[in-house]
């Protein structure tokens, strides 16, 4: 009887070791390799599977974990260190759908070229691109950022404040479709020189048309849209590329923290 029990235990141990080895290979080699080269696999793995597992294991949300990484590794009042801390965390610890370091350089370049007095961001998420934009604004310039999810907005406020940029940023909670028509009356905005679209992709076209209809774009205003390839915004690309009101250019890059193709679409409003 003792011999049977011992053999069963050894068999169980062997199965456990083999299973652990298989999971290790999947997690550290096969899955990352596949994820790095496939857009839909990247989003499925990071945004559906891994995030939920980590939420259960840590008892916290991804935005909360990103905030902790900033508080632990960034220097208070130093926007660049906040950006670097988030990039390092997302590239080496846990992926997140920020504009990221590669596309972030394109965002920086376009923003510096436009040098806006008033800028609008649709989709704050955790405040990564908010910090990225606000740090480059000239004195006296203002960024308005819109976030629908209150939990995201709470984290974003803390990250923006940690970067020392709270005086340059007005974070507004709510639906972009509801808030855009109120911008002029509520905040005294005449128009936006620069608009960064990084929220729900099916809102890109409706919100662009709202900005037009509400007179919030002037001749020369620049729209910069993220994730136009992955997960994709085909209706938006069709709209701005075929409208006589825009002059558009595509900037090829990668989906944040992967090798999957993605890019930004820059569209200049012609009036």
Secondary structure as UniProt FT lines:
FT   HELIX           2..25
FT   HELIX           26..30
FT   HELIX           31..37
FT   HELIX           39..43
FT   HELIX           44..50
FT   HELIX           51..58
FT   HELIX           62..73
FT   TURN            76..77
FT   HELIX           79..92
FT   HELIX           100..114
FT   STRAND          118..122
FT   TURN            125..126
FT   HELIX           128..134
FT   TURN            135..136
FT   TURN            139..140
FT   STRAND          142..147
FT   HELIX           150..162
FT   TURN            163..164
FT   TURN            166..168
FT   STRAND          169..173
FT   HELIX           176..179
FT   HELIX           180..182
FT   HELIX           183..187
FT   STRAND          192..197
FT   HELIX           201..203
FT   HELIX           204..213
FT   TURN            214..215
FT   STRAND          217..225
FT   HELIX           228..232
FT   HELIX           234..242
FT   TURN            244..245
FT   STRAND          246..254
FT   TURN            256..257
FT   STRAND          261..269
//
